[in-house]
Amino acid sequence: MPNDLIDAGLAALAFARQATLSIIDALPEDKILHQPFPEANHAMWILGHLACTDEFFMNKIDGRAFNKFEAWQGKFFMNSKPTANAADYPTLAEVKETLANNRESLISCFKNMDEAKLR
């Protein structure tokens, strides 16, 4: 059943993710952990946070099991403190892959929701 609100929301999710990725793709990889001031969120933290947030919402909305969230929440979720130490994080490739997979799954989750659950 078509739902204009869901379609608009999915378009907004796609636009926002593309905008985020275009900024990240323009950032030299050696700057991914740059913090302009102490405790500032760097690009790696932001990407990991977005990946965790998508997974968190899937769990709350659809009861989906966590994949990376439990291992990553201390690094990327609420109350975590970003560091400039690369050893504190998964690789950028792993974070980007998880980010893409989680967003694809979240979009699928929304597309498969019935009208009653949307209310």
TAURZI-V111801 format. One record per helix or strand of 3 or more residues. SS is the DSSP state (~ for helix, > for strand). FROM is the first residue (numbers start at 0). TO is the last residue. If there is no record, write none. Layout:
BEGIN
ss=SS from=FROM to=TO
ss=SS from=FROM to=TO
END
This chain:
BEGIN
ss=~ from=3 to=25
ss=~ from=28 to=30
ss=~ from=42 to=61
ss=~ from=68 to=75
ss=~ from=85 to=87
ss=~ from=91 to=110
ss=~ from=114 to=117
END
